[in-house]
Amino acid sequence: MSAIRESIEISRSPAEVYSYVTDPTHLPEWQDSAVSARPLDDAPLHVGSRVSVTRRMGKREFPMTMEVMELDPPRSWHIHGVDGPVRGDVRGTIEPLDDGTRSRVTLALDFEGHGIGRALVPLMVKPYVRKEMPKSEEKLKHLLEHSAA
């Protein structure tokens, strides 16, 4: 299946945007389905870091573990789910605009289904994410443009 891809322009520098979006503790602030997110070690985020994320779909909560596959500040990142029936694969890129005073953020999200997840991905997960992702990017834009960073 193809990834769900959305872009948005934010009036913040790529470094500011990158710092915010790659800090897993901020996920619940801008993604409605994210109930909690926390690194599983005390070190700064690095390739190989794992993050525990709990998401809510409908009335159910789903815990999962994500692993950082790539970090290229302030341009791109890649994280991948390593457990559970539905494993997300997230790739993010940030392009500088207007001499670096603004940024274009592009998120590409795909899923692997394991066991029951094979049925859940096309029937529930992808339709849910297609609705949530543009809202999440708008919320991200609002938070970054209206905070005192």
C-alpha positions as CSV (number, residue, x, y, z in Angstrom):
1,M,0.0,0.0,0.0
2,S,1.1,3.5,-0.5
3,A,2.0,6.0,2.2
4,I,-0.4,8.7,3.3
5,R,1.5,12.0,2.7
6,E,0.6,15.5,3.9
7,S,2.6,18.8,3.8
8,I,2.2,22.1,5.5
9,E,4.1,25.3,5.7
10,I,5.0,26.7,9.1
11,S,6.4,30.1,9.9
12,R,9.3,28.8,11.9
13,S,12.9,27.8,11.0
14,P,13.6,24.2,10.1
15,A,15.7,23.9,13.3
16,E,12.8,25.0,15.5
17,V,10.4,22.7,13.7
18,Y,12.7,19.7,13.8
19,S,13.5,20.2,17.5
20,Y,9.8,20.1,18.3
21,V,8.6,17.3,16.0
22,T,11.4,14.9,16.9
23,D,10.8,15.3,20.6
24,P,8.4,12.4,21.3
25,T,7.0,14.0,24.5
26,H,5.3,16.6,22.2
27,L,3.3,14.0,20.2
28,P,0.2,14.2,22.4
29,E,0.2,18.0,22.0
30,W,-0.3,17.9,18.2
31,Q,-1.7,14.4,17.4
32,D,-5.1,13.8,18.8
33,S,-4.7,10.0,18.7
34,A,-1.5,10.1,20.8
35,V,-2.4,9.5,24.4
36,S,1.2,9.4,25.6
37,A,4.8,9.1,24.3
38,R,8.0,8.7,26.2
39,P,11.5,7.7,25.4
40,L,12.6,4.3,26.8
41,D,16.0,5.6,27.8
42,D,17.5,8.8,29.3
43,A,19.9,9.5,26.4
44,P,19.1,12.2,23.9
45,L,17.1,10.8,20.9
46,H,19.5,8.9,18.5
47,V,19.3,6.3,15.9
48,G,18.3,3.1,17.7
49,S,16.4,5.0,20.4
50,R,13.0,3.4,21.3
51,V,9.9,5.3,22.2
52,S,6.8,3.9,23.9
53,V,3.6,5.4,22.3
54,T,0.0,4.8,23.3
55,R,-2.6,5.8,20.7
56,R,-6.4,5.8,21.0
57,M,-8.7,4.8,18.2
58,G,-12.3,5.0,19.1
59,K,-12.6,3.8,22.7
60,R,-9.5,1.5,22.6
61,E,-6.0,2.4,23.5
62,F,-3.1,0.7,21.7
63,P,0.5,0.7,23.1
64,M,3.3,0.3,20.7
65,T,7.1,0.7,20.5
66,M,8.7,2.8,17.8
67,E,12.4,2.8,16.9
68,V,14.3,5.7,15.5
69,M,15.8,4.6,12.2
70,E,17.2,7.8,10.9
71,L,17.9,11.4,12.2
72,D,19.3,14.1,9.9
73,P,18.8,17.4,11.7
74,P,17.1,19.7,10.6
75,R,16.1,17.9,7.4
76,S,14.6,14.5,8.0
77,W,13.7,11.7,10.4
78,H,12.4,8.1,10.1
79,I,10.8,6.0,12.9
80,H,9.3,2.5,12.6
81,G,7.0,0.4,14.8
82,V,8.7,-2.7,16.1
83,D,5.8,-4.5,17.9
84,G,2.0,-4.9,17.9
85,P,-0.5,-5.9,15.2
86,V,-0.2,-2.5,13.4
87,R,3.3,-1.0,13.0
88,G,3.6,2.5,11.7
89,D,6.4,3.7,9.5
90,V,6.8,7.5,9.7
91,R,9.1,9.6,7.5
92,G,9.3,13.3,8.0
93,T,11.1,16.0,5.9
94,I,11.6,19.7,6.5
95,E,12.4,22.0,3.7
96,P,13.6,25.6,4.3
97,L,11.5,28.4,2.8
98,D,12.2,32.1,2.5
99,D,15.9,31.9,3.4
100,G,15.2,29.5,6.3
101,T,12.6,31.7,8.1
102,R,9.8,29.3,7.2
103,S,9.6,25.5,6.7
104,R,7.6,23.0,4.7
105,V,7.0,19.9,6.7
106,T,6.0,16.7,4.9
107,L,4.9,13.6,6.8
108,A,4.6,10.2,5.1
109,L,3.0,7.5,7.1
110,D,2.5,3.9,6.1
111,F,1.6,0.7,8.1
112,E,2.5,-2.9,8.3
113,G,-0.2,-5.2,9.6
114,H,0.7,-8.4,11.5
115,G,-2.0,-11.0,12.5
116,I,-5.3,-9.2,13.0
117,G,-3.5,-6.0,11.9
118,R,-3.6,-7.1,8.3
119,A,-7.3,-6.6,8.3
120,L,-7.3,-3.5,10.6
121,V,-4.8,-1.5,8.4
122,P,-7.0,-1.0,5.3
123,L,-10.4,-1.1,7.1
124,M,-9.8,1.1,10.1
125,V,-6.3,2.5,10.5
126,K,-5.7,4.1,7.1
127,P,-9.1,5.8,6.9
128,Y,-8.7,7.1,10.5
129,V,-5.2,8.5,9.7
130,R,-6.3,10.1,6.5
131,K,-8.8,12.1,8.5
132,E,-6.4,12.8,11.4
133,M,-3.2,13.7,9.7
134,P,-4.3,17.1,8.1
135,K,-5.8,18.1,11.5
136,S,-2.5,17.1,13.2
137,E,-0.4,19.2,10.8
138,E,-2.7,22.2,11.3
139,K,-2.4,21.8,15.1
140,L,1.4,21.6,14.7
141,K,1.4,24.8,12.7
142,H,-0.7,26.6,15.2
143,L,1.3,25.4,18.2
144,L,4.7,26.4,16.6
145,E,3.5,29.7,15.2
146,H,1.8,30.9,18.4
147,S,4.4,29.7,20.9
148,A,7.3,31.8,22.3
149,A,10.1,29.6,21.0
